Amino acid sequence: MTAYEDRAAGEADSGAPIHISNEFATIRLRKVRTRNGERLEVVAPRRGLRILLDAVELESLTWQTPEAFSGFLRASIGRDGHEDESRMP
């Protein structure tokens, strides 16, 4: 089992995962219950990355502009098309 599949203490599976993918990325979404309430688990299996987001964090995504998301992508993929190695686990 890889790091992103490990369950944190107090975390329970709340449902079947949803998979979304295209030619650039694949993610898995799942609602989980934690000691601090419900979270959306977002997993990037190809990269081995995982994050849990609460309702406020998810809502904050709706406050962003398309330019903000472009900035997120530039931060993870350099202008020359190479991944930023300092961000890899």
C-alpha positions in Angstrom: 0.0 0.0 0.0 1.4 3.4 -0.9 1.4 6.5 1.3 -1.6 8.1 -0.3 -3.7 5.0 0.3 -2.9 4.8 4.1 -5.7 5.8 6.4 -5.0 8.3 9.1 -6.1 7.5 12.6 -9.8 8.3 13.1 -10.5 8.4 9.4 -13.4 6.3 8.0 -14.4 5.5 4.4 -17.7 7.1 3.7 -18.3 6.1 0.1 -17.2 4.8 -3.2 -14.6 6.8 -5.0 -15.2 8.9 -8.1 -12.5 8.8 -10.7 -12.0 11.8 -13.1 -9.3 11.8 -15.7 -8.1 13.1 -19.0 -4.9 12.9 -21.0 -3.1 15.0 -18.5 -4.2 13.8 -15.0 -6.2 11.3 -13.1 -7.8 12.0 -9.7 -9.9 10.0 -7.2 -12.4 11.8 -5.0 -14.0 10.4 -1.9 -16.0 11.7 1.0 -14.4 10.6 4.3 -15.2 11.2 8.0 -12.5 12.3 10.3 -12.3 13.3 13.9 -12.9 16.9 12.7 -15.8 16.2 10.5 -16.4 15.3 6.8 -13.7 16.0 4.3 -13.2 15.5 0.5 -10.2 13.3 -0.1 -8.5 14.1 -3.4 -5.9 11.6 -4.5 -3.5 11.9 -7.5 -2.5 8.3 -8.0 0.1 8.9 -10.7 2.0 11.3 -8.4 1.2 9.6 -5.1 -0.3 12.7 -3.6 -3.3 13.1 -1.3 -5.1 16.0 0.4 -8.2 16.3 2.6 -10.3 19.4 2.2 -13.0 20.6 4.5 -16.1 22.6 3.4 -14.5 26.0 3.8 -11.4 25.0 1.8 -13.7 23.6 -1.0 -15.8 26.7 -1.0 -12.7 28.8 -1.4 -12.1 27.2 -4.7 -15.2 29.0 -6.0 -13.7 32.3 -5.1 -10.7 31.8 -7.5 -10.3 33.1 -11.0 -9.1 31.0 -13.9 -5.9 33.0 -13.7 -5.4 31.7 -10.1 -5.6 28.1 -11.3 -3.1 28.9 -14.1 -0.8 30.1 -11.3 -1.2 26.8 -9.5 -0.2 24.9 -12.6 2.8 27.1 -13.2 3.9 26.5 -9.7 3.9 22.7 -10.2 5.0 22.6 -13.8 7.8 25.0 -14.8 7.6 27.3 -17.8 10.0 25.0 -19.6 7.6 22.0 -19.0 9.7 20.3 -16.3 8.2 19.4 -13.0 9.4 21.3 -9.9 11.4 18.5 -8.2 11.3 20.4 -4.9 7.5 19.7 -4.7 7.7 16.0 -5.2 7.3 13.7 -2.2 
